[in-house]
Amino acid sequence: MTGGDKDFRDWLKQWAEVEAGDHGFPEIEPRDYTLSLLDEFDIEAQLIAIKSLLKRNRDDEARTRQDIQELDRHIRDSIHRDPEYQMHLENQWVDELHSSVFQDAAHSMAAVGMLAPFVESLFVAIFQKLRAKSASVVLIDKRREISDEFFWNPRRYFADGQAKENTAAGIQQLAKSIGLKKHLPRDYGKCLNALLTYRNFMFHNGFEWPIDRRRDFAKQMQGDGWPEDWFKTSKSGGEVWIFYMSDVFIRHCIEVIEGVLDGVGAYLKEQNA
């Protein structure tokens, strides 16, 4: 960390709870409150690194598509000229298509491998810091009835009279309990659920999932009401073969992360008002 970064964060710590207009200081943006809260982590640098790799992978996919299209053009141009050369090009085209399936799967694994841990660790850090600040909470709350440790653990949630393990559900329940939910993106919960579920399927099953797991994921997509354009698929023999995070969903995950950073800051500003 540079000296300038340290000075900036020290300034945020000092003035995060000061109303700018009354003291003549520049107005502090909501996200600055969040960055000040999470001063142990360089959240923005992490995001920049994630976005950079996502862009490189998209560019790589675009080049592969261009190569496949170029091969297709050569195949059409070689018709009735050189049958053996045409067959060679067709075999190469098939190989490129097959390889692109796994290239896309690898890039999807890379995307969820960066985004899911980032989002999960972000919320864990936020709630730990809010707990240390003794943020105001709803006093009558089923989570609170178990223990303070359980209450602030976003990886667990309370339902049907029992404590259960589910990070997406735990984050949403805790955010609602402390009044943070209203400041977060409208569909952040659905995005969290889809992202973390896909992470679990990919990390436990690799690129090519067992058929029953593919059907389970497709069923959950429909049951949980995830937008159809959040995931793409490749098919084999009429059955879904591989699931990928779409560019639409990846962009949406980034937008939700940005919204969470701003929303937590708005919450902190409200708490300090």
N, C-alpha and C positions, 0 to 999 in steps of 0.2 A: 504494500500500500504506500502510495506517495504521501509526502507531507501535506500536499494540497488536499488530498482526499481526507486525511485525518482532521485537518482544520475545518473542513466543511462539515464533517460528521459531528465534531465537537460543537460547532455553531448550531447545528440542528438540535442536539441534545439540550443546549442551553435555552433555545428559544422556541422549541416545539410546542410549549404550552402558553406561549405569549400571543395575545391578540395583536396582530400586526398594526392595525390602524391606530391603536391607542399609544403605541410606543415608537412609531416611525420606522419600523423595520419592514422590509419587503414581505409581502404575504407569502406564507408557506403553503405550498401545494399539498393536497392530501397524500400524494405518494411520498412526499418527503417525511411525513409522519411515520409511514410504514418503514422506510429505509432507516430512519432513526431508531425505530423499535428493533429492527433486525440488524443492528450495527455490527454484529459479529460476522455477517455474511455479505458478500458482494453480489447481491441478487441481480443487479442489472448486468454485470459482467458475465454472470452465468447465462443469462438470457441471450446476450449477444453471441456467446459461443454456441449455444443451441441453435439459434437462428442461422448462424453461419454454416454449420454442418448440414442443416436441413436444406439450405440453398444449394450447397455443393452436390448433395444427393439428387435434388430436383434437376440440376443442370446435367448430371450424369445420366439420369433417366431420359432426358430430352435428347441427348446425343445418341443413346441407344435406339430410341424410336426413329431418329433420323437415319441411322445406319440400316435399320430394318426396312424403312421406306425406300432407301436407296437400293437395297438388294431387290426389293419387289420391282422397282423400275427396271433394273438390269435384267431380271427374269422376263419381264414382258418384252423388252427390247430384243432378247435373244431368241424368242420364239421363231421357229422355222429357219434359224440360222445355224446353230450348233447345238444339237440335242444333248450331247454329252456335257457341254459347258452349262447348258440350261439345267440339267439334272444336278450338276455340282452346285450351282447357285441356289437351287431349291432346297437341297440338303443343308446348305449353309444358312439359308433363311429359317428353316425349321429349327436348327440349332440355336440361332440367335433368339428366336421367339421363346424357346424353352429356357434359355439362360436368363432372359429378361424377367421371366416369372419369378425366379429365385433372387434376382437382383432387386426387384421390387419388394420381395419378402424381407430381404436383408435390410433394405432402407426403412421398411415399416418397423422392423424390430429395433433399428437404431432410433427411430423417432419415438416409439413408445418407451424405449430404454432410457431416453433422456427426459422426456416430458413427465412420465408417471412418477419417477423418484423425485423429480424437481417439485412437482405439485404436492406430493405427499409430505416431503420434508419442509416445504414452505408452510403448510398449514400446521404441522407439528411445532415448528419454530414460533409461528405466530401465537399459538395457544399457550406455549410455554412462557413466552414473554408477557402475554396478557395475564397469565396466572401470577407471575412475579409482580406485576403492577397492581394486583388485586382489583381487576376490572369488575365492574358491577355486574351481577348475574341475577337471574330469576331465582328467588329464594325457594319457592315451592317447585321442585323439579325432581323427576324420578332419578336422573343422573346424580343429583346432589345427595339423594338419600343413601346411595351406596357408599361413596367415600369421595373425599376431595381429589384423591389421586385418580380415581376412575373418572370423575367429572371432567377433568382437564385432559384426559387421554383420548385424542380424536380417532384412534384406531379401534375403539370399542363403542358400542351403543347399547341402549337399554330398550328392550321390546318384549312383550308377552311375559312381563315379570322376571326377565332374565337379562344378564349381561352377555352380550354377544360380540364376536369379532367381525368387524366389517368396516374398513377405513372410510369408504365413501359415505356410508350411513352415519358413522360416528362423527365425521366432519360436519355433516349437515345438521345432525342433532345438536351438537355443541354450539355451532354457529347460531342456531335458533335460540338456544338456551340463554346465550349472553347478549342477544339482540343484534348480532352481527349480520344476520341473514338479509335484512332489508337493504344493506349496503353492497351486497355481492351481486354479480351478474345474474339475471333472471333464471337462466337454465344451467347455472354452474353445477348444480347437483347431478343433472342428467349427463353433463359432460364428464364430471368426475367418475360417475358410475361406469360409463362407456370406456373411458380411458383406463381405469384400474382393472376392469374386467378383462379388457383386451390384453393388458399387460400380463395378467395371470395366465390367460390361455396361451399366449406366445411363449412366455418363459417356462411354462410347464410342459408344453407340447412341441416347441420348435416351429419350423415353417409349415410342415405337413402334419396337421392334427389328425388323430384317429377320427373315423367317420362319425362316431357318436358324439364326439366333442364338437365337430363342425355343426352338427344338427342342433346341439345344445346352444351354441353361440347364436346361430340364426334364430332360434326360438326366443332367446333372451333379447336379441335386437328388436324383435317384433313386440314382445311382451312389455318391454320397458319403454317402447315408443321412441327409440332413437331414430333420427332422420335417416332416410335411405341413402343419402349421399355421404354419410360419415364413413362408410366402409365400402371398399371395392372387393370384388372376388374374381378369381380364376376358376374355371370349371373343367372337370375331366369326366368323360362318360356321362354327361348330363348332371353330375353332382358337383356341388361346391367343393373346390379343391383347397384353395388358399384364400384367407382373408387379409386385406391390407387396410391400413389407415389411409383414407383419401386425403388429397391436398386440402379439400374443403374442411375436413375434420381437424387436420393439423393446424390450419390457420385459425380455426375456431378455438382450439386449445390455447394457442398463443393469446388470442383476444381475451379469453376467460382469465388467463393468468394476469394479463395487464389490468383487467377489471378488478381482480381480487386485490392487487397491489393498491389500486386507487380506492377501492371500497373499504379496505382495512384502514387506510389513512383517513377516510371520511368518518369512520367509526371512532377512531382515536380523537379526531378533532371534535366530534360531538361529545365524547366523554370528557374532554378537557374544557369544554365550553362553560 
